[in-house]
Amino acid sequence: MSARPRVLISRSAPPAGIDPIKAVCDVWIWPGEDPIPAEEFEKQAAGVTAIFCHPPDKIDKDLLDAAGPSLKVVGTMSVGLDHIDLDECRRRGVKVGNTPDVLTNAVAELTIALLLSSARRLKEGYACTLSGEKSWEHATFLCGHEVSGSTIGIVGLGRIGMAVARRLKSFSVAKFLYTGNSQKPCASEVNAEFVSFDKLLENSDFVIACCSINQNNKGLFNKTAFKKMKKSAIFINVTRGVLVNQDDLIEALTTGEIYGAALDVTTPEPLPTGNPLHSLKNCVMTPHIGSATLNARNGMASLTARNILAGINGEDLPSPVP
């Protein structure tokens, strides 16, 4: 029997993540394109030393029970941790590592793309090119909004929020507002003003959600929040779908309560094709591709591998979850 550690990889990943682990461990990788079924996940987890996972693969009590006491470390190829029962991992002494920082630039760049797409009505413009609709039939044909001179509100001025602000600064933004649990020293770099959530909603032309998810902010963007926003405001969400009450968002978009929305995340994912958000002209959506650049995904895979190998060797993880 091999004395090498056993590692379960719940879904294929770039070679930068798999090859270093294969070099020193016995590896089993779920061969399917869909997420690994819970029953198969538990079966393959029995007796492993480490698990390399991706959202939405659940690392819960049942999975940890199936893995047993041999499990030393879980490495997730993500920043988000809502698929992992961290309390249960801590109780069992299982280390957990994630991949912040390496995807910051990729997510920030997609945020800018979503903002500009919604502000300049690119979804409608693309539809016009397909239908052959004539342009310039009237002077305001497909007129949208400029970022120049606008007020940008950022909910959560962390790594990604700050990366977004740095990029938008070059668009001659008039003012940055931000809100969160505390003031951020880095805010001075873009002259961002710390305000209440309500003040940010009331004064921003673009409201960008970049905050992490916790039990207190699920459904934060609901009917009450949308009513406080300008009717000309555009809402952008690149964090998690659960931050938004989607029924309330649909109502706000269809009634003109807000001007538009751009979403990289929804609940569930993928969003069923019959969901009204798909058919709304003023809603731009992408399928959770914030980190989908070759550079970011290779960096995430590599960091996950390093977290796993450090955990197997009893060393400090390069990117541990506290």
BAKOLSE-762875 format. One line per 3 residues: number of its first residue (from 1); for each residue z negated, x negated, y of N, C-alpha, C. Coordinates in nm, 2 decimals. Example, Ala and Ser with C-alpha at 12.3 -4.5 7.8 and 13.67 -1.06 7.14 Angstrom:
2
1> -0.78 -1.32 -0.57 -0.78 -1.23 -0.45 -0.78 -1.32 -0.33; -0.71 -1.28 -0.22 -0.71 -1.37 -0.11 -0.79 -1.29 0.00
//
This chain:
322
1> 0.00 -0.08 -0.12 0.00 0.00 0.00 0.00 -0.09 0.13; 0.08 -0.05 0.22 0.09 -0.13 0.34 -0.04 -0.13 0.42; -0.08 -0.24 0.48 -0.20 -0.25 0.56 -0.17 -0.23 0.71
4> -0.04 -0.21 0.74 0.00 -0.19 0.87 -0.05 -0.05 0.92; -0.08 -0.04 1.05 -0.13 0.09 1.11 -0.01 0.19 1.10; -0.05 0.32 1.08 0.05 0.42 1.07 0.05 0.50 1.21
7> 0.17 0.52 1.26 0.19 0.59 1.39 0.29 0.70 1.37; 0.25 0.82 1.42 0.33 0.94 1.42 0.39 0.95 1.56; 0.52 0.96 1.56 0.60 0.99 1.68 0.65 1.13 1.68
10> 0.61 1.22 1.77 0.63 1.36 1.76 0.78 1.40 1.79; 0.85 1.31 1.85 0.99 1.33 1.89 1.05 1.20 1.93; 1.18 1.19 1.91 1.25 1.07 1.94 1.23 1.02 2.08
13> 1.23 0.89 2.10 1.21 0.83 2.23 1.30 0.71 2.25; 1.32 0.66 2.37 1.40 0.54 2.39 1.35 0.43 2.31; 1.44 0.34 2.27 1.40 0.22 2.19 1.29 0.14 2.26
16> 1.28 0.14 2.39 1.18 0.06 2.46 1.04 0.11 2.42; 1.03 0.23 2.37 0.90 0.28 2.32 0.88 0.27 2.17; 0.99 0.28 2.10 0.98 0.29 1.95 0.98 0.15 1.89
19> 1.07 0.06 1.94 1.09 -0.07 1.87 0.96 -0.16 1.87; 0.89 -0.17 1.98 0.76 -0.25 1.98 0.66 -0.20 1.88; 0.66 -0.07 1.86 0.56 -0.01 1.76 0.61 -0.03 1.62
22> 0.74 -0.01 1.60 0.80 -0.04 1.46 0.78 -0.18 1.42; 0.77 -0.28 1.51 0.76 -0.42 1.48 0.63 -0.45 1.41; 0.53 -0.37 1.44 0.39 -0.40 1.38 0.33 -0.28 1.31
25> 0.39 -0.17 1.31 0.33 -0.05 1.25 0.43 0.02 1.16; 0.38 0.10 1.07 0.46 0.20 0.99 0.48 0.32 1.07; 0.60 0.37 1.09 0.63 0.48 1.19 0.70 0.59 1.12
28> 0.65 0.71 1.15 0.72 0.84 1.11 0.76 0.91 1.24; 0.89 0.95 1.25 0.94 1.02 1.37 0.99 1.15 1.33; 0.95 1.26 1.40 1.01 1.39 1.37 1.15 1.39 1.40
31> 1.24 1.42 1.30 1.38 1.41 1.32 1.45 1.52 1.40; 1.38 1.63 1.42 1.44 1.74 1.49 1.46 1.73 1.64; 1.55 1.81 1.69 1.56 1.81 1.84 1.46 1.91 1.90
34> 1.42 2.01 1.83 1.32 2.10 1.88 1.18 2.04 1.86; 1.08 2.09 1.94 0.94 2.04 1.92 0.90 2.05 1.78; 0.82 1.96 1.73 0.77 1.96 1.59 0.68 2.08 1.57
37> 0.70 2.16 1.46 0.61 2.27 1.44 0.47 2.23 1.41; 0.38 2.31 1.45 0.23 2.27 1.44 0.20 2.24 1.30; 0.25 2.31 1.20 0.21 2.29 1.06 0.26 2.15 1.02
40> 0.38 2.12 1.05 0.44 1.99 1.02 0.37 1.87 1.09; 0.33 1.90 1.22 0.26 1.80 1.30 0.13 1.77 1.23; 0.05 1.87 1.19 -0.08 1.85 1.12 -0.06 1.77 0.99
43> 0.04 1.81 0.92 0.07 1.75 0.79 0.10 1.60 0.81; 0.18 1.56 0.90 0.22 1.42 0.92 0.11 1.34 0.99; 0.02 1.41 1.06 -0.09 1.34 1.13 -0.20 1.29 1.04
46> -0.20 1.34 0.92 -0.31 1.30 0.83 -0.32 1.15 0.81; -0.43 1.09 0.84 -0.46 0.95 0.82 -0.39 0.85 0.91; -0.32 0.90 1.02 -0.26 0.81 1.11 -0.35 0.73 1.20
49> -0.31 0.62 1.25 -0.39 0.54 1.34 -0.37 0.58 1.49; -0.24 0.63 1.52 -0.20 0.66 1.65 -0.10 0.77 1.65; -0.09 0.84 1.76 0.01 0.94 1.78 0.08 0.92 1.91
52> 0.21 0.92 1.91 0.30 0.91 2.03 0.35 1.05 2.05; 0.31 1.11 2.15 0.35 1.25 2.17 0.42 1.28 2.30; 0.48 1.40 2.31 0.55 1.45 2.44 0.50 1.59 2.46
55> 0.49 1.63 2.59 0.47 1.77 2.61 0.59 1.85 2.55; 0.57 1.97 2.49 0.45 2.04 2.48 0.37 2.03 2.35; 0.39 1.92 2.28 0.33 1.90 2.15 0.18 1.90 2.17
58> 0.11 2.00 2.10 -0.03 2.02 2.13 -0.12 1.92 2.05; -0.20 1.85 2.12 -0.31 1.76 2.06 -0.44 1.84 2.08; -0.47 1.93 1.98 -0.58 2.01 1.99 -0.68 1.98 1.87
61> -0.78 2.07 1.86 -0.88 2.04 1.76 -0.82 2.04 1.62; -0.73 2.14 1.59 -0.67 2.14 1.46 -0.59 2.02 1.43; -0.52 1.97 1.52 -0.44 1.85 1.50 -0.53 1.73 1.48
64> -0.64 1.72 1.56 -0.73 1.61 1.55 -0.81 1.61 1.42; -0.84 1.73 1.38 -0.90 1.75 1.24 -0.81 1.70 1.13; -0.68 1.73 1.15 -0.59 1.69 1.05 -0.57 1.54 1.04
67> -0.57 1.48 1.16 -0.56 1.34 1.17 -0.68 1.26 1.11; -0.79 1.32 1.13 -0.91 1.26 1.08 -0.97 1.14 1.15; -1.07 1.07 1.10 -1.13 0.96 1.17 -1.05 0.84 1.19
70> -0.94 0.83 1.12 -0.85 0.71 1.13 -0.79 0.70 1.27; -0.77 0.81 1.34 -0.70 0.82 1.46 -0.78 0.74 1.57; -0.71 0.65 1.63 -0.78 0.57 1.74 -0.72 0.60 1.88
73> -0.60 0.64 1.89 -0.54 0.65 2.02 -0.42 0.75 2.02; -0.41 0.82 2.13 -0.30 0.91 2.16 -0.23 0.87 2.28; -0.10 0.84 2.27 -0.02 0.80 2.39 0.08 0.91 2.42
76> 0.07 0.97 2.54 0.17 1.08 2.57 0.27 1.02 2.67; 0.40 1.05 2.64 0.51 1.00 2.73 0.52 1.11 2.84; 0.42 1.11 2.93 0.42 1.21 3.04 0.30 1.17 3.13
79> 0.31 1.23 3.25 0.19 1.22 3.34 0.10 1.34 3.31; 0.16 1.46 3.29 0.08 1.58 3.26 0.00 1.57 3.13; -0.11 1.63 3.13 -0.21 1.62 3.02 -0.25 1.76 2.97
82> -0.18 1.87 3.01 -0.23 2.00 2.98 -0.20 2.03 2.83; -0.13 1.95 2.76 -0.11 1.97 2.62 -0.21 1.90 2.53; -0.30 1.83 2.59 -0.40 1.75 2.52 -0.54 1.80 2.55
85> -0.62 1.82 2.44 -0.76 1.86 2.46 -0.84 1.73 2.48; -0.85 1.69 2.61 -0.92 1.57 2.64 -1.06 1.57 2.60; -1.13 1.68 2.62 -1.28 1.68 2.58 -1.29 1.65 2.43
88> -1.21 1.71 2.35 -1.21 1.69 2.21 -1.18 1.55 2.17; -1.09 1.49 2.24 -1.05 1.35 2.22 -1.17 1.26 2.25; -1.23 1.28 2.37 -1.35 1.20 2.41 -1.46 1.22 2.31
91> -1.49 1.34 2.26 -1.59 1.36 2.16 -1.58 1.28 2.04; -1.45 1.26 2.00 -1.42 1.18 1.88 -1.40 1.04 1.90; -1.40 0.99 2.03 -1.38 0.85 2.06 -1.23 0.81 2.05
94> -1.14 0.91 2.06 -1.00 0.88 2.06 -0.95 0.85 2.20; -0.90 0.73 2.22 -0.85 0.70 2.35 -0.72 0.77 2.38; -0.69 0.80 2.51 -0.57 0.87 2.55 -0.51 0.79 2.67
97> -0.38 0.77 2.66 -0.31 0.71 2.77 -0.19 0.79 2.81; -0.16 0.79 2.94 -0.04 0.86 2.99 0.05 0.76 3.07; 0.15 0.82 3.14 0.24 0.73 3.21 0.26 0.77 3.36
100> 0.16 0.75 3.44 0.18 0.77 3.58 0.26 0.65 3.64; 0.29 0.67 3.77 0.36 0.56 3.85 0.51 0.54 3.81; 0.54 0.52 3.68 0.67 0.48 3.64 0.78 0.59 3.67
103> 0.73 0.71 3.69 0.83 0.82 3.71 0.82 0.87 3.86; 0.74 0.81 3.94 0.72 0.86 4.07 0.85 0.86 4.15; 0.93 0.75 4.15 1.05 0.75 4.23 1.15 0.86 4.18
106> 1.16 0.87 4.05 1.26 0.97 3.99 1.22 1.11 4.04; 1.10 1.14 4.03 1.05 1.28 4.06 1.07 1.30 4.21; 1.04 1.20 4.29 1.05 1.22 4.44 1.20 1.24 4.48
109> 1.29 1.17 4.41 1.43 1.18 4.44 1.48 1.32 4.40; 1.44 1.37 4.29 1.48 1.50 4.25 1.43 1.61 4.35; 1.31 1.59 4.40 1.25 1.68 4.50 1.33 1.69 4.62
112> 1.38 1.57 4.67 1.47 1.57 4.78 1.60 1.65 4.75; 1.65 1.63 4.63 1.78 1.69 4.59 1.76 1.85 4.59; 1.64 1.89 4.54 1.61 2.04 4.53 1.60 2.09 4.67
115> 1.53 2.02 4.76 1.51 2.06 4.89 1.64 2.08 4.97; 1.73 1.98 4.96 1.85 1.99 5.03 1.94 2.10 4.97; 1.94 2.11 4.83 2.02 2.21 4.77 1.99 2.35 4.81
118> 1.86 2.38 4.83 1.81 2.51 4.87 1.84 2.53 5.02; 1.81 2.43 5.10 1.82 2.44 5.25 1.97 2.46 5.28; 2.06 2.39 5.21 2.20 2.40 5.25 2.28 2.50 5.15
121> 2.21 2.58 5.07 2.27 2.69 5.00 2.38 2.64 4.90; 2.35 2.53 4.83 2.45 2.47 4.75 2.48 2.55 4.63; 2.39 2.63 4.58 2.41 2.72 4.46 2.52 2.82 4.50
124> 2.50 2.88 4.62 2.60 2.98 4.67 2.73 2.91 4.70; 2.73 2.79 4.76 2.85 2.72 4.79 2.93 2.69 4.66; 2.86 2.65 4.56 2.93 2.62 4.43 3.00 2.74 4.38
127> 2.92 2.86 4.38 2.98 2.98 4.33 3.11 3.02 4.41; 3.11 2.99 4.54 3.22 3.02 4.62 3.34 2.94 4.59; 3.32 2.81 4.55 3.43 2.73 4.51 3.49 2.78 4.38
130> 3.41 2.84 4.29 3.46 2.89 4.16 3.54 3.02 4.18; 3.49 3.10 4.27 3.55 3.24 4.29 3.67 3.23 4.38; 3.69 3.12 4.46 3.80 3.12 4.55 3.77 3.19 4.68
133> 3.65 3.22 4.71 3.61 3.29 4.83 3.65 3.21 4.95; 3.71 3.27 5.05 3.75 3.20 5.17 3.63 3.16 5.26; 3.63 3.04 5.31 3.52 2.99 5.40 3.56 3.01 5.54
136> 3.47 3.00 5.63 3.49 3.02 5.77 3.55 3.15 5.81; 3.52 3.26 5.73 3.56 3.39 5.77 3.48 3.44 5.89; 3.36 3.39 5.90 3.28 3.41 6.02 3.20 3.29 6.05
139> 3.15 3.28 6.17 3.09 3.15 6.22 2.97 3.11 6.15; 2.90 3.20 6.08 2.77 3.17 6.01 2.79 3.17 5.86; 2.91 3.15 5.81 2.94 3.15 5.67 2.86 3.04 5.60
142> 2.77 3.07 5.51 2.69 2.98 5.43 2.61 2.89 5.52; 2.57 2.93 5.63 2.48 2.85 5.72 2.34 2.84 5.66; 2.28 2.72 5.65 2.15 2.71 5.60 2.06 2.65 5.70
145> 1.96 2.57 5.65 1.86 2.51 5.74 1.87 2.36 5.74; 1.84 2.29 5.85 1.83 2.15 5.86 1.69 2.10 5.84; 1.68 1.98 5.78 1.55 1.92 5.76 1.51 1.85 5.89
148> 1.60 1.81 5.96 1.58 1.74 6.09 1.50 1.84 6.18; 1.39 1.79 6.24 1.32 1.87 6.33 1.22 1.98 6.27; 1.22 1.97 6.13 1.13 2.07 6.06 0.99 2.02 6.04
151> 0.91 2.12 6.00 0.77 2.08 5.96 0.76 2.09 5.80; 0.72 1.98 5.74 0.71 1.97 5.60 0.57 1.98 5.56; 0.54 2.08 5.47 0.41 2.09 5.41 0.40 2.05 5.27
154> 0.31 1.95 5.24 0.30 1.89 5.11 0.17 1.93 5.05; 0.17 2.00 4.94 0.04 2.04 4.87 0.02 1.94 4.76; -0.07 1.84 4.79 -0.10 1.73 4.70 -0.03 1.61 4.74
157> -0.10 1.53 4.83 -0.03 1.40 4.88 -0.08 1.29 4.79; -0.05 1.30 4.66 -0.07 1.19 4.57 0.05 1.09 4.57; 0.07 1.03 4.45 0.17 0.93 4.44 0.31 1.00 4.47
160> 0.34 1.11 4.40 0.47 1.17 4.42 0.48 1.24 4.56; 0.37 1.30 4.60 0.38 1.37 4.73 0.40 1.26 4.84; 0.34 1.15 4.83 0.36 1.04 4.93 0.50 0.98 4.92
163> 0.55 0.97 4.80 0.69 0.92 4.78 0.79 1.02 4.84; 0.77 1.14 4.83 0.85 1.24 4.89 0.85 1.23 5.04; 0.73 1.22 5.10 0.71 1.21 5.24 0.78 1.09 5.30
166> 0.77 0.98 5.23 0.84 0.85 5.28 0.99 0.87 5.29; 1.04 0.94 5.19 1.19 0.96 5.19 1.23 1.06 5.30; 1.15 1.17 5.32 1.19 1.27 5.41 1.17 1.22 5.56
169> 1.09 1.12 5.58 1.06 1.06 5.71 1.20 1.02 5.77; 1.29 0.97 5.69 1.42 0.92 5.75 1.51 1.04 5.79; 1.47 1.16 5.76 1.54 1.28 5.81 1.50 1.33 5.94
172> 1.42 1.25 6.02 1.38 1.29 6.15 1.30 1.42 6.15; 1.21 1.43 6.05 1.12 1.54 6.04 1.03 1.55 6.16; 1.00 1.66 6.21 0.91 1.68 6.33 0.77 1.65 6.30
175> 0.72 1.70 6.18 0.58 1.69 6.15 0.56 1.71 6.00; 0.46 1.63 5.95 0.42 1.65 5.81 0.28 1.71 5.81; 0.25 1.81 5.73 0.12 1.86 5.70 0.09 1.84 5.56
178> -0.03 1.82 5.52 -0.07 1.81 5.38 -0.20 1.87 5.36; -0.23 1.92 5.23 -0.36 1.97 5.20 -0.39 1.93 5.06; -0.52 1.93 5.02 -0.56 1.89 4.89 -0.71 1.88 4.89
181> -0.77 1.81 4.79 -0.91 1.80 4.78 -0.98 1.71 4.89; -0.90 1.62 4.94 -0.96 1.52 5.04 -0.85 1.46 5.12; -0.89 1.40 5.23 -0.79 1.33 5.32 -0.75 1.20 5.25
184> -0.62 1.16 5.28 -0.57 1.04 5.22 -0.54 0.94 5.32; -0.59 0.82 5.31 -0.56 0.71 5.40 -0.42 0.68 5.42; -0.34 0.70 5.31 -0.19 0.67 5.32 -0.12 0.77 5.41
187> -0.18 0.88 5.44 -0.11 0.98 5.52 -0.07 0.93 5.66; -0.15 0.83 5.71 -0.11 0.77 5.84 0.02 0.71 5.84; 0.07 0.67 5.73 0.21 0.60 5.72 0.32 0.70 5.77
190> 0.30 0.83 5.75 0.40 0.92 5.79 0.34 1.02 5.90; 0.22 0.98 5.95 0.16 1.06 6.05 0.13 1.21 6.00; 0.10 1.22 5.88 0.07 1.35 5.82 -0.07 1.40 5.86
193> -0.08 1.53 5.89 -0.20 1.59 5.93 -0.26 1.67 5.82; -0.39 1.64 5.79 -0.46 1.71 5.69 -0.51 1.85 5.74; -0.47 1.96 5.67 -0.50 2.09 5.72 -0.54 2.18 5.60
196> -0.58 2.30 5.63 -0.62 2.39 5.52 -0.49 2.44 5.45; -0.51 2.49 5.33 -0.39 2.55 5.26 -0.33 2.66 5.34; -0.41 2.75 5.40 -0.35 2.86 5.48 -0.27 2.81 5.60
199> -0.33 2.71 5.67 -0.26 2.66 5.79 -0.12 2.60 5.75; -0.12 2.53 5.63 0.00 2.46 5.59 0.10 2.57 5.56; 0.06 2.68 5.49 0.16 2.79 5.46 0.21 2.85 5.58
202> 0.13 2.87 5.68 0.17 2.94 5.80 0.26 2.86 5.89; 0.26 2.73 5.88 0.33 2.65 5.98 0.44 2.57 5.92; 0.46 2.57 5.79 0.56 2.48 5.73 0.70 2.55 5.72
205> 0.80 2.47 5.74 0.94 2.52 5.71 0.98 2.50 5.56; 0.92 2.39 5.51 0.94 2.36 5.37 0.80 2.34 5.31; 0.77 2.41 5.20 0.64 2.39 5.13 0.67 2.33 5.00
208> 0.62 2.21 4.98 0.65 2.13 4.86 0.52 2.12 4.77; 0.52 2.17 4.65 0.41 2.16 4.56 0.42 2.03 4.48; 0.33 1.94 4.50 0.33 1.81 4.42 0.19 1.78 4.36
211> 0.10 1.88 4.36 -0.04 1.86 4.32 -0.05 1.87 4.16; -0.15 1.80 4.11 -0.18 1.81 3.97 -0.24 1.95 3.94; -0.23 1.99 3.81 -0.28 2.12 3.77 -0.42 2.12 3.72
214> -0.50 2.21 3.76 -0.64 2.23 3.70 -0.67 2.38 3.70; -0.78 2.41 3.64 -0.82 2.55 3.62 -0.83 2.63 3.75; -0.85 2.56 3.86 -0.87 2.62 3.99 -0.75 2.66 4.07
217> -0.63 2.59 4.03 -0.51 2.62 4.11 -0.40 2.68 4.03; -0.43 2.73 3.91 -0.32 2.80 3.84 -0.30 2.93 3.91; -0.17 2.96 3.94 -0.14 3.08 4.01 -0.17 3.07 4.16
220> -0.18 2.95 4.21 -0.21 2.93 4.35 -0.11 2.99 4.44; 0.02 2.98 4.41 0.13 3.04 4.49 0.15 3.18 4.43; 0.09 3.27 4.50 0.10 3.41 4.46 0.14 3.50 4.58
223> 0.13 3.63 4.56 0.18 3.72 4.66 0.11 3.69 4.80; -0.02 3.66 4.79 -0.10 3.64 4.92 -0.04 3.51 4.99; -0.02 3.41 4.91 0.03 3.28 4.96 0.17 3.30 5.02
226> 0.26 3.37 4.95 0.40 3.39 5.00 0.40 3.47 5.13; 0.31 3.56 5.14 0.30 3.65 5.26 0.26 3.57 5.39; 0.19 3.46 5.36 0.14 3.37 5.47 0.25 3.27 5.52
229> 0.35 3.25 5.44 0.46 3.16 5.47 0.56 3.22 5.57; 0.63 3.14 5.64 0.74 3.19 5.73 0.84 3.26 5.65; 0.91 3.36 5.71 1.02 3.42 5.64 1.14 3.33 5.62
232> 1.14 3.22 5.70 1.25 3.12 5.69 1.21 3.01 5.60; 1.09 3.01 5.54 1.04 2.90 5.46 1.11 2.89 5.33; 1.11 2.76 5.28 1.16 2.73 5.14 1.05 2.67 5.06
235> 1.03 2.72 4.94 0.93 2.67 4.85 0.99 2.58 4.74; 0.93 2.46 4.72 0.98 2.37 4.62 0.86 2.34 4.53; 0.89 2.35 4.40 0.78 2.32 4.30 0.83 2.22 4.20
238> 0.77 2.10 4.19 0.81 2.00 4.10 0.69 1.95 4.01; 0.58 2.04 4.01 0.46 2.00 3.93 0.46 2.07 3.80; 0.41 2.20 3.79 0.40 2.28 3.67 0.43 2.42 3.71
241> 0.49 2.49 3.62 0.52 2.63 3.64 0.40 2.72 3.66; 0.29 2.68 3.59 0.17 2.77 3.60 0.10 2.77 3.74; 0.15 2.68 3.83 0.10 2.68 3.97 0.15 2.81 4.04
244> 0.25 2.87 3.99 0.31 2.99 4.05 0.30 3.12 3.98; 0.27 3.22 4.04 0.29 3.36 3.99 0.43 3.39 4.00; 0.51 3.39 3.89 0.65 3.40 3.90 0.70 3.54 3.94
247> 0.62 3.64 3.90 0.66 3.78 3.94 0.64 3.79 4.09; 0.54 3.73 4.15 0.52 3.74 4.29 0.63 3.66 4.37; 0.67 3.55 4.31 0.78 3.47 4.37 0.91 3.55 4.37
250> 0.94 3.61 4.26 1.06 3.69 4.25 1.06 3.80 4.36; 0.94 3.86 4.38 0.93 3.97 4.48 0.95 3.91 4.62; 0.89 3.79 4.64 0.91 3.73 4.77 1.05 3.69 4.80
253> 1.12 3.65 4.70 1.26 3.61 4.72 1.36 3.73 4.74; 1.33 3.83 4.67 1.42 3.95 4.67 1.39 4.04 4.79; 1.27 4.03 4.85 1.24 4.12 4.97 1.26 4.04 5.10
256> 1.28 3.91 5.09 1.30 3.83 5.21 1.17 3.79 5.27; 1.06 3.79 5.19 0.93 3.74 5.23 0.94 3.59 5.26; 1.02 3.52 5.18 1.05 3.38 5.21 1.20 3.36 5.19
259> 1.25 3.25 5.25 1.40 3.23 5.25 1.45 3.19 5.12; 1.38 3.10 5.05 1.44 3.05 4.93 1.34 2.97 4.85; 1.38 2.93 4.73 1.29 2.85 4.64 1.38 2.75 4.56
262> 1.32 2.64 4.52 1.38 2.54 4.44 1.28 2.49 4.34; 1.31 2.51 4.21 1.21 2.49 4.10 1.26 2.39 4.00; 1.18 2.29 3.96 1.21 2.21 3.85 1.13 2.25 3.73
265> 1.03 2.34 3.75 0.94 2.38 3.65 0.92 2.53 3.65; 0.90 2.59 3.53 0.88 2.73 3.52 0.79 2.76 3.41; 0.75 2.89 3.39 0.67 2.93 3.28 0.74 3.05 3.22
268> 0.79 3.04 3.09 0.78 2.92 3.00 0.90 2.83 3.03; 0.91 2.73 2.96 1.02 2.64 2.96 1.08 2.62 2.82; 1.21 2.65 2.80 1.30 2.70 2.90 1.28 2.84 2.94
271> 1.32 2.88 3.06 1.30 3.02 3.11 1.41 3.11 3.04; 1.37 3.22 2.98 1.46 3.31 2.92 1.58 3.34 3.01; 1.70 3.35 2.95 1.82 3.37 3.03 1.82 3.50 3.11
274> 1.74 3.60 3.06 1.74 3.73 3.13 1.64 3.73 3.25; 1.57 3.62 3.27 1.47 3.62 3.38 1.54 3.64 3.52; 1.49 3.72 3.61 1.56 3.75 3.74 1.58 3.62 3.82
277> 1.50 3.52 3.80 1.51 3.40 3.89 1.65 3.34 3.87; 1.71 3.35 3.75 1.84 3.29 3.72 1.95 3.36 3.81; 1.93 3.48 3.84 2.04 3.55 3.91 2.02 3.56 4.06
280> 1.91 3.51 4.11 1.89 3.51 4.26 1.97 3.40 4.33; 2.04 3.44 4.43 2.12 3.34 4.50 2.04 3.24 4.58; 1.92 3.28 4.61 1.83 3.19 4.69 1.73 3.12 4.61
283> 1.76 3.10 4.48 1.67 3.02 4.40 1.75 2.92 4.32; 1.72 2.79 4.34 1.78 2.68 4.27 1.68 2.64 4.16; 1.73 2.62 4.04 1.65 2.57 3.93 1.71 2.46 3.85
286> 1.63 2.37 3.81 1.67 2.26 3.71 1.56 2.26 3.60; 1.60 2.22 3.48 1.52 2.23 3.36 1.42 2.12 3.34; 1.32 2.10 3.43 1.22 2.01 3.42 1.27 1.87 3.40
289> 1.36 1.82 3.49 1.42 1.69 3.48 1.38 1.59 3.58; 1.26 1.61 3.64 1.21 1.52 3.74 1.21 1.38 3.70; 1.18 1.35 3.58 1.17 1.21 3.53 1.30 1.16 3.46
292> 1.40 1.25 3.46 1.52 1.22 3.38 1.62 1.12 3.45; 1.57 1.00 3.46 1.66 0.89 3.49 1.64 0.79 3.38; 1.74 0.71 3.35 1.72 0.61 3.24 1.61 0.51 3.27
295> 1.60 0.47 3.40 1.50 0.38 3.44 1.36 0.43 3.42; 1.34 0.56 3.46 1.21 0.62 3.44 1.17 0.65 3.30; 1.26 0.70 3.22 1.23 0.73 3.08 1.21 0.61 3.00
298> 1.28 0.50 3.03 1.26 0.37 2.96 1.12 0.32 2.99; 1.08 0.33 3.12 0.95 0.28 3.17 0.84 0.37 3.10; 0.86 0.50 3.10 0.76 0.58 3.03 0.74 0.55 2.89
301> 0.85 0.53 2.82 0.85 0.50 2.67 0.78 0.36 2.65; 0.81 0.27 2.73 0.75 0.13 2.72 0.60 0.14 2.74; 0.56 0.21 2.85 0.42 0.22 2.88 0.34 0.30 2.77
304> 0.40 0.40 2.71 0.34 0.47 2.60 0.32 0.38 2.48; 0.42 0.30 2.45 0.40 0.20 2.34 0.29 0.10 2.37; 0.28 0.05 2.49 0.18 -0.04 2.52 0.04 0.02 2.52
307> 0.03 0.15 2.56 -0.10 0.22 2.54 -0.14 0.23 2.40; -0.04 0.26 2.31 -0.07 0.28 2.17 -0.11 0.15 2.10; -0.04 0.05 2.13 -0.07 -0.08 2.07 -0.20 -0.14 2.11
310> -0.23 -0.12 2.24 -0.36 -0.16 2.29 -0.48 -0.08 2.22; -0.45 0.05 2.20 -0.56 0.13 2.14 -0.57 0.10 1.99; -0.47 0.07 1.93 -0.47 0.02 1.79 -0.55 -0.11 1.77
313> -0.54 -0.20 1.87 -0.60 -0.33 1.86 -0.74 -0.33 1.92; -0.79 -0.21 1.97 -0.92 -0.20 2.02 -0.93 -0.26 2.16; -0.82 -0.27 2.23 -0.82 -0.32 2.37 -0.82 -0.21 2.47
316> -0.84 -0.25 2.60 -0.83 -0.15 2.71 -0.68 -0.11 2.72; -0.66 0.02 2.74 -0.53 0.08 2.76 -0.47 0.04 2.89; -0.34 0.00 2.90 -0.29 -0.03 3.04 -0.29 0.09 3.13
319> -0.28 0.21 3.08 -0.28 0.33 3.16 -0.37 0.44 3.09; -0.50 0.42 3.10 -0.59 0.51 3.03 -0.62 0.64 3.11; -0.64 0.74 3.04 -0.69 0.87 3.10 -0.84 0.86 3.10
322> -0.91 0.87 3.22 -1.05 0.86 3.23 -1.12 0.95 3.13
//
